[in-house]
């Protein structure tokens, strides 16, 4: 499901709300999560999961074409860990 499909689904489920308002809400939620991760904060949505930032230390990589060693810089990457309730529902136990 992509963001536009999510907004359409919410509009179908809640016909009393305007689609442009639902789009604004979805964008606000995603922007707040993004800003929190930029600050290095953790975002936890109970029953769904937690977003956090993980540090990947510098390492030696390889150029796949030449096999030459390449220095890969340190970087921070977003990480998502599912919540117990979401895992159980996806597994068919919830």
N, C-alpha and C positions, 0 to 999 in steps of 0.2 A: 504494500500500500504506500502510495506517495502522498505528499502533503495535500495536494489538491483533492485526492480521493478521500482523505480523512475529513477534510472540510465538507465535501459533498455528503458523506455519510452522516456527519453531525447535523447538517442542514435537513436531511431526510428524517433523522430521529427527533429533531426539535424544530418542527415547521413554524413555530411561533417566533423563532429568532431569525434575524436577517443573515444571509450568507456572508455579507461583508463584515458583520460584527463577529461571526464565528471565525472568519479568516484573521481578523485583528487579534482575537484571543489566542488562537493557535500560534500566530507569529510572536505574540508577546511572551507566551510560555517558552517557546523555543529560544527566543532571544535572551530571556532571563537565565535559562540553563547555560547557554553559550557564555554569557558574561561571567557567571559564577565559575565556570571552568577556566576562563581566561585569568581570573583572579587566583586560581589554584584551589578554589573551594570544592567541596563535595556536595552533590545534589542527591537527596534520597527521597524517593516516592514510595511510601510504604505499600507493600504488596506488589509493586511493579519492579523496582530495582533502584540501583544507585549509579550515578555518573560520577567519575572522578578522573584525575589526570595522573598518568604514570610517567616516570622518567625513564628514558632509554639511554643508558650510558654510551659514551663513544666506543667504537669498535672498529676492527679491521674487516672490511668487506672485500668482495672480489667482483671485478668486472666480468659479467658472464660471457662476453665475446672474446676477451683477450686473456682472461684468467689473472690479470694484473691486480695486485693488492690496492685497495682504495680505502682511504680513511673516511669513516662515516661519523659525522658529528653527533654530539649529544642532542636529544630532542625530547620534547614532552608530547605525549599522545593521549587522546581521550580514551577512556575505558568504561565499559558498562557491565555491571554485574546484575544478573536477574535476581529478583526477590523470590522468596520461597513460594508465595501464592501464585505468581506468574509461572514458575517452573512446574508446579503441580497442575495448573490448568492446561498448559501446553502438553503435558504428559498424559492428560486425560484422567487425572485423579481428583480434580477439583470441581 
